[in-house]
Amino acid sequence: MNFALTALLVGGLSLAATSCKDDDKSDNNNGGNSGNEVETIEGMSALEDDQLADLICKWTDTHYSDLTGSAWRSKTYDATVGLALDESRPGVRTMPVGTVEQADQYAVDCFNTLGIDSDNPNGFTFSDALVGTVSYSHGGSDASVLATINVDVKQIPGLQQIRLVKQLPENAGGAPYYELGDVVRYKNRLYICVSNHTFGQEARFITLNDQSQHSKGKFTWIGHDQDSVYNDEMAKAEVLADWLKNVVCDYNVWKRVSDKLTDWGLDVRQVLPEDNLTRTTLINNIAHEMNYIPDIQKPNPIYEGMAMCIGIYPWFEQDSTRTTAIIAPVGFLLANKLRYTAIKDKWVPYIFMAREGDGYYQRLRAAQAQEPSQYSDKKHFMWQDLGTVTITAEDSLLGKRILSESEKNKLTADKYHICLIGMHWTHSLTPNISDEPEPYCWWFVKDFLNHPNNNTRETANMFPKDWRHRNITSRSIVFNDNGDSYDGFTTVYAERGNF
C-alpha cells in the first residue's frame, strides 16, 4: 500500500485504503480470542488506580506525574476545589457553575472514569473499596445550591461535599488570576489557558506535542505480535474540548497568541498550530468523517466514500519475518488514558468533531448506539458529547486551499459537536481485503516522519509542520482559580498585558 499524498493532506495522513468487510461470523464481533493465543500486559496501570488518581487530581493541586509507583495511595492530599465559605465546615466546598446543565457537565468531567452516564448524570453513585464513595444529585441544602457532590475518599480526608451554585455570594467574589489565552511556562513546557472561567471556577491549561514525555506500554498477543501504546494520562477530554472551542477554532484568539509567541521565537506548537494552514488542516482532520473510528476492526459506520478500516495506516509494507500486519494509526487527538480489560477489550480515547447539519451528528449518535464498546462497559469507557463550537462562513477556517483547487478545506459553516470516542479493538482475527481473517496489531506511538519505507518517509517530510504525522499527545493542569498565581507557573504571555 503506497503512501498517498492527497490522503496525507486531506484524509488524515492515510495510505491507500484497505477495504474491510464486517463479517458477523468472525471473532471480531464477539470479542473472543482466536485460537489458543494468549496475552501478556506490560506497563499498564489498574483501573482502580486510574479512578482514584482522577479524583485526587481533580480536587487537589496534584499532578498525574506525582502519582507514580504505589506509595501515593497511602498518602493524603489537601482539597483545593472550590471555596470553603463556612470556616466551621472546611470540608464543605462551594463552586460557581452558572446553570444546572453546567453542574451536570462538571459532574461528568469528574466521574467519566467511574462510569457516569453523560446523558443522565443526576442520581449517579459510585462505591469501591479501593477508590471510595461519591455521589451526584441535583439540589442541595438550600435554594442556592444547583447540585451536590458527596465525597468519601480516604486520600482526601478534608473533603466531604462540593456544592455547585449559580454564583458565589458577593462577599466571596474576586477576580481570577488567569484568563483565556494566557501562556505560562511549567517544567520547561509552555502551557496555554483554554478556559473562559470566573473567580472560583476551574482554570484549565494544556501543553501539546510532548510525545517524548509519555511512557509506553505493550499488549503482547503471544504467537502473533504486540500492540504499542501510550499508557499514561493525556490531557483531559474536557480541556481538549475547550482548547478546540476557545482557542484553535477562534481565529482571533489563535492569531493573537501565535503571533506574539512567534515574535518572541518561542515553540508555538507546544500550545497551538504554528500557522493558519497547519491550523486549518488539523481541524479538517479532527472533523473528517473518515476519522470517526469507534471500532478499528470494522468498517467506518458513517463514512460514505468507502468501507474504510484502520488498515490505511500500515507500518511495514513488506516483512516476510512477520506473521502479523502492523498498523500505526496517526493524526488522532488523544485524550484521557488508554483503558483495557485483560484478554479482551482495549480503548484509545480521542477527540472527534461532528457537524450538526444534514443529520450527520444524529447519524453518529445512532452509530454509537450500535457499538457496545462505546457505552456498555461504563467503568472502562463511556463516549461523551463535550459541547459544541460554531464555525461561521466568515471564519478563516473556511475556503482555505490545502494544495490544489481539488483539495479545498472541507469544513462547512455549521455547529460542530466535540465528541470523545474510544478507538476499540480486541485480539482476534480481522477480515482482510479477501475476507480471509488475519491477525493485526496496533502501534499508536509511531511517527511517519521516521517511517522505514523511504518513499513514505520522504513524502511525510515534505510537510514537517503537519500535526498528523503522529498521534497528538498532551498534558493538562486543572485547578481552581481563586485569584492567586499557581505554584510553579511563570507567566510568559498574559492577555491583560502583564508579561
C-alpha positions as CSV (number, residue, x, y, z in Angstrom):
1,M,0.0,0.0,0.0
2,N,1.7,3.2,-1.2
3,F,1.7,6.4,0.8
4,A,-0.9,8.8,-0.8
5,L,-0.1,12.5,-0.8
6,T,-3.7,13.6,-1.2
7,A,-4.7,11.4,1.7
8,L,-1.8,12.8,3.8
9,L,-3.2,16.3,3.4
10,V,-6.9,15.8,3.3
11,G,-7.8,12.4,4.5
12,G,-6.0,12.2,7.8
13,L,-2.4,11.0,6.9
14,S,-3.7,7.8,5.3
15,L,-2.4,5.3,3.0
16,A,-4.2,3.7,0.1
17,A,-7.2,2.1,1.7
18,T,-7.7,-1.5,2.6
19,S,-11.4,-2.3,2.5
20,C,-12.6,-4.3,5.4
21,K,-15.8,-6.3,5.4
22,D,-17.9,-6.6,8.6
23,D,-18.1,-10.3,8.9
24,D,-20.7,-11.4,11.5
25,K,-19.1,-14.8,11.7
26,S,-15.6,-13.5,12.7
27,D,-14.3,-13.5,16.3
28,N,-14.1,-9.7,15.9
29,N,-17.8,-9.4,16.7
30,N,-17.9,-11.4,19.9
31,G,-14.6,-10.0,21.3
32,G,-13.3,-13.6,21.6
33,N,-9.6,-14.5,21.4
34,S,-9.0,-16.6,18.4
35,G,-7.4,-20.0,18.7
36,N,-5.2,-20.7,21.8
37,E,-3.2,-17.5,21.7
38,V,-2.9,-15.6,25.0
39,E,-1.9,-12.1,26.1
40,T,0.6,-10.5,28.4
41,I,0.3,-6.9,29.6
42,E,3.2,-4.7,30.3
43,G,3.3,-1.2,31.8
44,M,-0.4,-0.7,32.3
45,S,-2.0,0.7,35.5
46,A,-5.0,-0.8,37.1
47,L,-8.5,0.7,36.6
48,E,-8.9,1.4,40.3
49,D,-5.6,3.4,40.4
50,D,-6.7,5.5,37.5
51,Q,-10.1,6.2,39.0
52,L,-8.6,7.3,42.3
53,A,-5.9,9.3,40.6
54,D,-8.6,11.2,38.6
55,L,-10.4,12.2,41.8
56,I,-7.2,13.3,43.5
57,C,-6.0,15.4,40.5
58,K,-9.5,16.9,40.0
59,W,-9.9,18.1,43.6
60,T,-6.4,18.8,44.8
61,D,-3.3,20.6,43.4
62,T,-1.8,17.2,42.5
63,H,-0.5,16.2,39.0
64,Y,-0.7,12.8,37.5
65,S,3.1,12.8,37.3
66,D,3.2,12.9,41.1
67,L,1.1,9.7,41.3
68,T,3.6,7.1,40.2
69,G,4.6,3.9,41.9
70,S,2.4,2.7,44.8
71,A,3.3,5.0,47.7
72,W,0.9,7.7,46.7
73,R,-2.1,5.5,47.7
74,S,-1.0,5.7,51.4
75,K,-0.7,9.5,51.4
76,T,-3.4,12.2,51.9
77,Y,-4.0,15.3,49.9
78,D,-5.4,18.7,50.7
79,A,-8.6,19.7,48.9
80,T,-8.3,22.8,46.8
81,V,-11.6,22.5,44.8
82,G,-14.0,25.5,45.3
83,L,-14.0,27.7,48.3
84,A,-14.7,26.9,52.0
85,L,-17.2,29.6,52.7
86,D,-18.0,28.3,56.2
87,E,-14.9,28.2,58.4
88,S,-16.7,25.8,60.8
89,R,-17.2,23.3,58.0
90,P,-13.9,23.3,55.9
91,G,-14.8,20.0,54.3
92,V,-17.8,21.6,52.5
93,R,-16.6,23.5,49.4
94,T,-18.6,25.7,47.1
95,M,-18.0,26.2,43.4
96,P,-19.9,28.5,41.0
97,V,-21.1,26.8,37.8
98,G,-23.9,29.1,36.5
99,T,-26.6,26.6,35.5
100,V,-27.8,23.0,36.2
101,E,-26.5,22.0,32.8
102,Q,-23.0,23.2,33.7
103,A,-23.3,21.4,37.0
104,D,-24.1,18.2,35.1
105,Q,-21.1,18.8,32.8
106,Y,-18.8,19.3,35.8
107,A,-20.0,16.0,37.4
108,V,-19.4,14.2,34.1
109,D,-15.9,15.7,33.9
110,C,-15.2,14.4,37.5
111,F,-16.7,11.0,37.1
112,N,-16.2,9.9,33.5
113,T,-13.7,7.3,34.6
114,L,-16.2,6.0,37.1
115,G,-18.9,5.3,34.5
116,I,-21.3,8.2,34.9
117,D,-23.9,8.5,32.1
118,S,-23.3,11.8,30.4
119,D,-26.9,12.0,29.2
120,N,-28.3,11.3,32.6
121,P,-25.8,12.2,35.4
122,N,-28.4,13.1,38.1
123,G,-28.5,10.4,40.8
124,F,-25.1,8.9,40.0
125,T,-23.5,6.9,42.8
126,F,-20.2,5.0,42.9
127,S,-18.6,3.0,45.6
128,D,-15.4,0.9,45.5
129,A,-13.3,-0.4,48.4
130,L,-10.1,0.8,46.7
131,V,-11.4,4.1,45.4
132,G,-14.0,5.4,47.8
133,T,-17.6,6.5,47.6
134,V,-19.0,9.5,45.6
135,S,-22.5,10.6,44.5
136,Y,-24.0,13.4,42.5
137,S,-27.6,14.8,42.6
138,H,-29.5,17.9,41.8
139,G,-30.4,20.3,44.5
140,G,-28.9,20.7,47.9
141,S,-29.1,22.2,51.4
142,D,-30.8,25.4,50.2
143,A,-32.2,27.0,47.1
144,S,-28.9,28.5,46.1
145,V,-27.4,25.0,45.5
146,L,-28.0,23.7,42.0
147,A,-26.4,20.3,42.7
148,T,-24.4,18.5,45.3
149,I,-21.4,16.1,45.1
150,N,-20.8,14.0,48.3
151,V,-17.3,12.6,48.8
152,D,-15.8,9.9,51.0
153,V,-12.3,9.2,49.7
154,K,-9.7,8.4,52.4
155,Q,-6.9,10.0,50.4
156,I,-8.8,13.4,50.5
157,P,-10.0,13.4,54.2
158,G,-10.6,17.1,54.3
159,L,-13.3,17.0,51.6
160,Q,-16.9,15.8,52.3
161,Q,-19.1,17.8,49.9
162,I,-18.9,20.1,46.9
163,R,-21.8,22.4,46.4
164,L,-22.3,23.6,42.9
165,V,-24.1,27.0,42.9
166,K,-25.1,29.6,40.3
167,Q,-22.7,32.2,41.6
168,L,-20.7,32.9,44.8
169,P,-22.0,35.3,47.4
170,E,-21.0,38.9,46.8
171,N,-18.6,38.9,49.8
172,A,-16.8,35.8,48.4
173,G,-16.2,37.3,45.0
174,G,-13.0,38.4,43.3
175,A,-11.1,38.4,40.0
176,P,-9.4,35.3,38.6
177,Y,-5.6,35.4,38.2
178,Y,-5.6,33.8,34.8
179,E,-7.7,34.2,31.7
180,L,-8.2,32.6,28.3
181,G,-5.1,32.8,26.1
182,D,-2.6,33.3,28.9
183,V,0.6,31.3,28.3
184,V,2.8,30.1,31.2
185,R,6.0,28.1,31.5
186,Y,5.9,25.0,33.7
187,K,8.7,22.4,34.0
188,N,10.2,23.7,30.7
189,R,7.0,23.4,28.8
190,L,4.6,26.1,27.5
191,Y,1.0,25.8,28.7
192,I,-1.9,27.8,27.5
193,C,-5.1,28.7,29.4
194,V,-8.1,27.4,27.4
195,S,-11.0,28.2,29.9
196,N,-13.3,31.1,30.0
197,H,-13.6,30.9,33.8
198,T,-14.6,33.2,36.5
199,F,-13.3,33.6,40.1
200,G,-13.6,30.3,41.9
201,Q,-14.0,28.2,38.8
202,E,-11.5,25.9,37.1
203,A,-8.6,27.3,35.2
204,R,-7.6,24.8,32.5
205,F,-4.2,24.7,30.9
206,I,-2.7,22.4,28.3
207,T,0.5,21.6,26.6
208,L,0.7,19.5,23.4
209,N,3.1,17.6,21.2
210,D,5.0,16.2,24.2
211,Q,5.4,12.7,22.8
212,S,8.8,12.1,24.4
213,Q,7.5,12.7,27.9
214,H,4.8,10.0,27.8
215,S,5.5,6.4,28.8
216,K,4.7,3.4,26.7
217,G,3.1,0.0,27.3
218,K,2.5,-3.2,25.5
219,F,-0.3,-5.7,24.9
220,T,1.6,-8.8,23.7
221,W,-0.6,-11.3,21.6
222,I,1.6,-14.3,22.1
223,G,2.0,-16.2,18.9
224,H,1.5,-13.1,16.8
225,D,2.9,-9.7,17.9
226,Q,2.3,-6.8,20.3
227,D,0.4,-3.5,20.4
228,S,2.5,-0.5,21.3
229,V,0.5,2.2,23.2
230,Y,0.9,5.3,25.3
231,N,0.0,4.1,28.8
232,D,-0.2,7.3,30.8
233,E,-2.6,10.3,31.1
234,M,-3.2,12.6,28.1
235,A,-4.9,15.9,28.6
236,K,-8.5,15.5,29.9
237,A,-11.1,15.4,27.2
238,E,-12.9,18.5,28.6
239,V,-9.7,20.5,28.4
240,L,-9.1,19.4,24.8
241,A,-12.6,20.5,24.0
242,D,-12.0,23.9,25.5
243,W,-8.7,24.1,23.5
244,L,-10.6,23.5,20.3
245,K,-13.6,25.6,21.0
246,N,-12.0,28.6,22.7
247,V,-8.5,28.8,21.0
248,V,-8.0,26.8,17.9
249,C,-11.4,27.4,16.3
250,D,-11.4,31.0,17.4
251,Y,-9.2,32.7,14.8
252,N,-8.8,35.9,16.8
253,V,-7.5,34.2,19.9
254,W,-5.4,31.8,17.9
255,K,-3.8,34.6,15.9
256,R,-3.2,37.0,18.8
257,V,-1.3,34.3,20.8
258,S,0.5,32.7,18.0
259,D,1.7,36.0,16.6
260,K,3.1,37.0,20.0
261,L,4.9,33.7,20.6
262,T,6.3,33.6,17.1
263,D,7.6,37.2,17.5
264,W,9.4,36.0,20.7
265,G,10.9,33.0,19.0
266,L,9.1,30.5,21.2
267,D,8.0,27.0,20.3
268,V,4.4,27.8,19.3
269,R,3.5,24.2,18.6
270,Q,3.6,23.4,22.3
271,V,0.3,25.2,22.6
272,L,-1.0,26.0,19.1
273,P,-0.8,25.1,15.4
274,E,2.0,27.4,14.3
275,D,0.4,28.8,11.1
276,N,-3.0,29.0,9.6
277,L,-2.5,26.2,7.1
278,T,-1.5,23.9,9.9
279,R,-4.4,25.0,12.0
280,T,-6.9,24.6,9.1
281,T,-5.5,21.1,8.2
282,L,-5.7,20.0,11.8
283,I,-9.3,21.0,12.3
284,N,-10.2,19.4,9.0
285,N,-8.6,16.2,10.2
286,I,-10.4,16.2,13.5
287,A,-13.7,16.7,11.8
288,H,-13.1,14.3,8.8
289,E,-15.7,11.6,8.5
290,M,-13.1,9.0,7.8
291,N,-11.6,9.5,11.2
292,Y,-14.7,8.5,13.1
293,I,-13.5,5.0,14.1
294,P,-15.3,3.5,17.1
295,D,-14.0,0.0,16.3
296,I,-10.8,-0.3,14.4
297,Q,-11.6,-3.9,13.3
298,K,-14.8,-2.9,11.4
299,P,-15.7,-0.6,8.6
300,N,-16.3,3.1,9.3
301,P,-20.1,3.2,10.0
302,I,-20.8,6.7,8.7
303,Y,-18.1,7.4,6.1
304,E,-20.0,7.3,2.8
305,G,-16.9,7.2,0.5
306,M,-16.0,3.6,1.0
307,A,-15.8,0.9,3.7
308,M,-12.7,2.2,5.4
309,C,-10.8,0.4,8.1
310,I,-7.8,1.2,10.1
311,G,-5.6,-0.7,7.6
312,I,-5.0,2.6,5.9
313,Y,-2.0,3.1,8.3
314,P,0.3,0.2,7.6
315,W,3.8,0.5,9.1
316,F,5.8,-2.2,7.3
317,E,4.9,-2.6,3.6
318,Q,6.8,-5.9,3.3
319,D,8.4,-8.0,6.1
320,S,8.4,-11.8,5.5
321,T,9.5,-12.4,9.1
322,R,6.2,-11.2,10.5
323,T,3.0,-13.1,10.7
324,T,1.0,-10.1,11.8
325,A,0.3,-6.9,10.0
326,I,1.4,-3.9,12.0
327,I,-0.9,-0.9,11.8
328,A,0.1,2.5,13.1
329,P,-2.8,4.9,13.4
330,V,-1.7,8.5,13.4
331,G,-3.2,12.0,13.4
332,F,-5.6,11.5,16.3
333,L,-6.0,14.0,19.1
334,L,-5.6,11.6,22.0
335,A,-7.5,12.2,25.3
336,N,-7.6,10.9,28.8
337,K,-6.0,7.5,29.2
338,L,-6.0,4.1,27.4
339,R,-8.3,1.6,29.1
340,Y,-8.4,-2.2,28.8
341,T,-9.8,-5.4,30.2
342,A,-7.4,-8.3,30.4
343,I,-7.5,-10.7,27.5
344,K,-10.2,-8.8,25.7
345,D,-11.1,-5.1,25.1
346,K,-8.8,-2.1,24.5
347,W,-9.8,1.5,24.0
348,V,-7.7,4.5,22.9
349,P,-9.8,7.6,23.6
350,Y,-9.6,10.6,21.2
351,I,-11.5,13.7,20.1
352,F,-13.7,13.9,17.1
353,M,-15.8,16.8,15.8
354,A,-19.2,16.0,14.1
355,R,-21.1,18.6,12.2
356,E,-24.8,19.0,13.1
357,G,-26.1,19.8,9.6
358,D,-27.5,17.2,7.2
359,G,-28.4,15.0,10.2
360,Y,-24.7,14.0,10.5
361,Y,-24.5,14.2,14.2
362,Q,-27.7,12.2,14.6
363,R,-26.2,9.5,12.4
364,L,-23.1,9.5,14.6
365,R,-25.3,9.1,17.7
366,A,-27.2,6.3,16.1
367,A,-23.9,4.6,15.1
368,Q,-22.6,4.9,18.7
369,A,-25.8,3.2,19.9
370,Q,-24.9,0.2,17.7
371,E,-21.4,0.0,19.2
372,P,-21.5,-1.7,22.7
373,S,-17.8,-0.8,23.2
374,Q,-18.8,2.9,23.4
375,Y,-21.3,2.6,26.3
376,S,-21.9,-0.8,27.7
377,D,-18.7,-1.2,29.8
378,K,-19.3,2.1,31.8
379,K,-16.3,1.5,34.1
380,H,-13.9,1.3,31.2
381,F,-15.2,3.7,28.6
382,M,-18.2,5.9,28.0
383,W,-18.4,8.1,24.9
384,Q,-19.3,11.8,25.5
385,D,-20.6,14.9,23.8
386,L,-18.3,17.6,25.2
387,G,-20.2,20.6,23.8
388,T,-20.3,22.5,20.6
389,V,-18.4,25.0,18.6
390,T,-19.9,27.1,15.8
391,I,-17.9,27.8,12.6
392,T,-19.3,30.7,10.6
393,A,-19.0,31.5,6.9
394,E,-16.7,34.4,7.9
395,D,-14.3,32.2,9.9
396,S,-10.9,32.0,8.2
397,L,-11.1,28.2,8.6
398,L,-13.4,28.2,5.5
399,G,-12.3,28.3,1.9
400,K,-8.6,27.8,2.6
401,R,-6.7,25.8,0.0
402,I,-4.6,22.9,1.0
403,L,-2.6,22.1,-2.1
404,S,-4.8,22.4,-5.1
405,E,-8.2,23.6,-6.2
406,S,-9.5,20.0,-5.8
407,E,-8.3,19.8,-2.2
408,K,-10.1,22.7,-0.5
409,N,-10.9,22.8,3.1
410,K,-13.9,20.5,3.7
411,L,-15.3,22.3,6.7
412,T,-18.7,23.9,6.3
413,A,-20.3,26.7,8.2
414,D,-22.1,24.7,10.9
415,K,-22.3,23.8,14.5
416,Y,-19.9,21.0,15.4
417,H,-20.2,18.6,18.4
418,I,-16.9,17.9,20.1
419,C,-17.1,14.2,21.0
420,L,-14.9,11.7,22.9
421,I,-14.7,8.4,21.0
422,G,-13.0,5.2,22.1
423,M,-11.0,3.5,19.3
424,H,-11.7,0.0,20.4
425,W,-10.2,-3.4,19.5
426,T,-9.7,-7.0,20.7
427,H,-7.0,-9.5,19.9
428,S,-9.0,-11.5,17.4
429,L,-8.7,-12.3,13.7
430,T,-9.9,-9.5,11.4
431,P,-11.1,-9.9,7.8
432,N,-8.8,-8.6,5.2
433,I,-9.4,-7.5,1.7
434,S,-10.0,-11.1,0.5
435,D,-12.2,-11.8,3.6
436,E,-9.6,-14.2,5.0
437,P,-9.2,-13.5,8.7
438,E,-5.8,-12.3,9.7
439,P,-4.1,-11.1,12.9
440,Y,-3.4,-7.3,13.2
441,C,-1.6,-5.5,15.9
442,W,-1.7,-1.7,16.6
443,W,1.1,0.7,17.2
444,F,-0.1,4.1,18.4
445,V,3.3,5.6,19.2
446,K,4.9,5.8,15.7
447,D,5.9,8.9,13.7
448,F,5.6,8.7,9.9
449,L,8.4,11.2,9.6
450,N,10.6,8.3,10.7
451,H,8.8,5.6,8.6
452,P,11.1,2.7,7.5
453,N,9.9,3.0,3.9
454,N,11.9,5.6,2.0
455,N,9.0,6.9,-0.1
456,T,6.6,7.1,2.8
457,R,9.2,8.9,4.9
458,E,10.2,11.3,2.2
459,T,6.6,12.2,1.4
460,A,5.8,12.9,5.1
461,N,8.9,15.1,5.4
462,M,7.6,17.3,2.6
463,F,5.3,18.7,5.3
464,P,7.2,18.7,8.5
465,K,4.9,21.1,10.3
466,D,1.9,18.9,9.8
467,W,0.5,17.6,13.1
468,R,-0.8,14.4,11.6
469,H,2.4,12.5,11.2
470,R,2.0,11.0,14.6
471,N,-0.7,11.0,17.3
472,I,-1.1,14.3,19.1
473,T,-0.2,13.9,22.8
474,S,-0.8,16.4,25.6
475,R,-1.0,17.1,29.3
476,S,-3.4,19.3,31.2
477,I,-3.3,21.1,34.5
478,V,-6.6,22.0,36.1
479,F,-7.1,24.0,39.3
480,N,-9.5,26.4,40.9
481,D,-8.6,30.0,40.2
482,N,-9.1,31.8,43.5
483,G,-7.2,34.9,42.4
484,D,-3.7,33.7,43.2
485,S,-0.8,32.6,40.9
486,Y,-0.4,28.9,40.6
487,D,2.7,27.4,42.2
488,G,5.3,26.5,39.6
489,F,3.9,28.7,36.8
490,T,6.0,31.5,35.2
491,T,3.9,33.9,33.1
492,V,5.1,34.1,29.5
493,Y,2.2,36.0,27.9
494,A,-0.9,37.4,29.7
495,E,-3.9,38.7,27.9
496,R,-4.1,41.6,30.2
497,G,-0.6,42.6,29.1
498,N,1.2,41.5,32.3
499,F,4.3,40.0,30.6
